[in-house]
Amino acid sequence: MSLFRADLHIHSCLSPCASLENSPRAIAHHAKARGLQLVALTDHNTALNAPAFASACRQEGIQALFGMEITTREEVHALTLFPDAQTAVKAGNEVYERLKSGPFNPESFGDQIWVNDEEEIEGFLEKLLILGTTDLSLDDLVPWAEQFGGICIPAHIDRPVFGTLGVLGFLPPANFTAVESTTALDDTLTNQLPVIASSDAHELKDIGQRFFTFNASHPSFDALIHAFESKSISAHFCP
């Protein structure tokens, strides 16, 4: 068994709130340089950059996971993670269709760039990814993600905006795999679930600033699930 370092909340240039420097290739390169072995790309309400991220992580020799930061009907953010890029894209296409948002204006919000393995621009999404909500409730997300073999982790639950505790005042008793927080929390607030720390990086310099470690024989989706089940997770928050 070895100790692996993971960051499961990173945004690429597809998220309009992220830097254009956050290409899948640049993210993978910086993740490896920061000593991360398992990283997830989680853009807002889409996963179209997942295939390019898979290729970039293979080239860097680190393990990738693929998902999204979904905006629920309650205006809460939650991470959904899937074992492969193709599944994430399929799930992401459904989420994008269910997203109720205004038109995308790059002059106001920045670009939403979808790229291929060579980092050539494939297109731009028409809906604004960071405003509006899907028609999925927080309770809906667990069974919805499970249809695709995925898991659901409420994101930055301690934040007053888009965090579950800040928006709802409590964490619903759904079958979440874990929760993400930016600070240490009392177990009673997290329903005794494993707590991860992730960077929520929107710029390359922030990748790995918050992370968690877990014990496994190798870093993979299945090994991570086992670590969650055994609660062999240690969160490392910003100093």
N, C-alpha and C positions, 0 to 999 in steps of 0.2 A: 504494500500500500504506500502511496505517496501523497503529499500535500499539494494541491493544485489551487491556483489563484484564478478567480473568475470575475468578470464584469458583464452583467447581463442587460445593461440598459445604455445603449449607444445609438446616437442619431447620425444619419448620413446626410449628404447633400439633397436627398429626396425630401427631408423635413425642412420646410421653409424657415424654421427657427434656427437651423443649424448652419454652420459655416460652409461655404462652397468648397473649402479645402477638405472637408470630410468626405472624400471619395471612399468607396469600399477598400481600395488598395491602400490608401493612406491610413485608414483606420486599422487595418490588419497590421501594417508596418509598425505603427505606434503602439498597438496593443502588445506585440511581441517585445518591443523595446522596453515596455513598462513591466515585463515579467509576467504577463498574463498568459495562461494556457487555454482558457475557455472564454469565449466572448460571444455576445449576441448582438445582432443588429435589430433594433426595435424602432423603426420609424413610426410616425404618427399615421395610424389607420391605413397602412399599405405595407406590402413587403416586396415591392418590385425590384429592389436592389439586392435581394437575397441571393440570387444566382451569382452576381458579380462578387458579392462578399464571400460566398463559398469558394470561388476560384482564388480570390486574394488570400484567404486564410490557408488554403492548401499550399500556395506558393511560399507562405511565411512559416509553414510547419506548425500552425496552431489550430485548435479545434473550434469550429464555428457552430453557433446555434442561430435560429432564425425565428423572427416573430414580429410583433407590432406593439406599440403603445396605443391601445384602443380607448377612445373616449366613449364612456357609457351614457345611457339615457339620463343618468343622474349627474352628469358632468364630472364623473370620476375617471381617473386614468388607471388602466390596468395593463400589465404586460401579459401577452400570450406568447408562448414559446412552442416551437415545433421541431421535430427531429431532423427534417431535411428542407432544403430550399424550395423544392417543387411544391411540397405541401403548404409551406408558408405563403407562397405566391397564390395558390388556390384559395386559401383562407383569406388572404389579404384582398383578393378580388371581390370576395363576398362582402367583406367589411366595407370596402370602398363603395360598393353599390348601396349599402345600408347607411352610409354617412349622409346626414342632412347638413349641408354646409353651403356657403355662398360661393360664387365664382372666384377663381384664383386671379389675383392682381399682383404680378411680380414687383411692380413699383412700390407697392405698399408693404408686402410681406416677404419679399425675397423669392428665389427660384425654388422649384420642386423638380429636381433633375433625376431622371431614371437613366442608368448607364448599363452598358454591356461589360463583358469580361475584360475588354480592352480599354474600358473607361471612355468609350465613345458614347455620346448622348443618344439615347434611344427615343426620348420624348419627355413631355411635361404633362403632369396631371392637371385636369381642368378644375376639379373641386379643391377648395382650400382645405388643407389637411388638418390645420391646427385650431380651427374654429368650427362650431357646430358639434353635433353629437350623432352617434349611431342610434339605432332603435333597440340595441341590446342593453339590458339592464345588467348590473353587477352580478346579480344572481344567475342571469342567463349565461354569463361568460364561461362558467365552469363546464356545463354540459355541452355548450357550443364548441369550446376548444377540444373537448374529449372526442367529438365527432371526427376531428382531424388528427387524433393521437397526440394532442397537445395538452399543455397545462396553463393555469392562470395564476398570476401573482399580482395582487393589487400593488400599484406603484406609489412610491414616496407617500405612504399613508399618513405621515405626520405633518404634511404641508397643509396650510389653510386653504389653498386653492388647488383643486383637482386631486387632493388627497382624501382618502376615504374617511379618516377621522375628522378632518377639517370640514368636509362637505356634509357627511351624514351624522357625525358625532359618535360613531361606533363602527366596528367591523362586523358585517353580517356573518352569520354562522354558516356560510357556504363552504363547500369542500375545496378551499383553496390549497394549493400545494405549499405555498409559503407567502410571506409578505415582504415588501421592500420598504425600508425606512432610511431616512438620512441621519437619524440619531438613535441612540439606544432607548428602548421603550420598555415599560413594565409588561410582563407576560400577560397580564389581564387585558391589556389593550390589544394584544395581537392574537387573542384566543389560543395561546400556547403554541402557535405555529412557528416554524423556523423563520428567522429574520435574516434577510440578505441586505447587504449594502452594495449599491452600484453607482456608477458615476453620473448617469443621465447626461453623458457628455454631448455637448453641442459644438464643441471646439476640440481640436486634436489634443491640446495641452491638458484637457480635463480627463482624458481616458485613463482609467485606473486610479483616479484620485480617491474614490471610494471603491471597495471591492470586498469579496469574501473568499474564504478558503474552505476547502472540503477534502476529505480523505477518500481516495479511490485507487484502483489499480491503473486506471487511465481516465483522461477527461472525456466524457461523452454524455449524451443526453440521458441514457439509461443509468449511467453511474451517478449523475447528478440527482436523478429521481430517487435512487437508493440513499444518497446522502441526505436528502430532504426527509425521507421516511425514517431514517435513523437519527435525524437531527444532529448529524456530525458536520455542522456548519458554524463558521466563526466569522462574524461581520466586522469589517474594519472601516470605521467612519473617518471623516476628515478631522484632523487635529483642530 
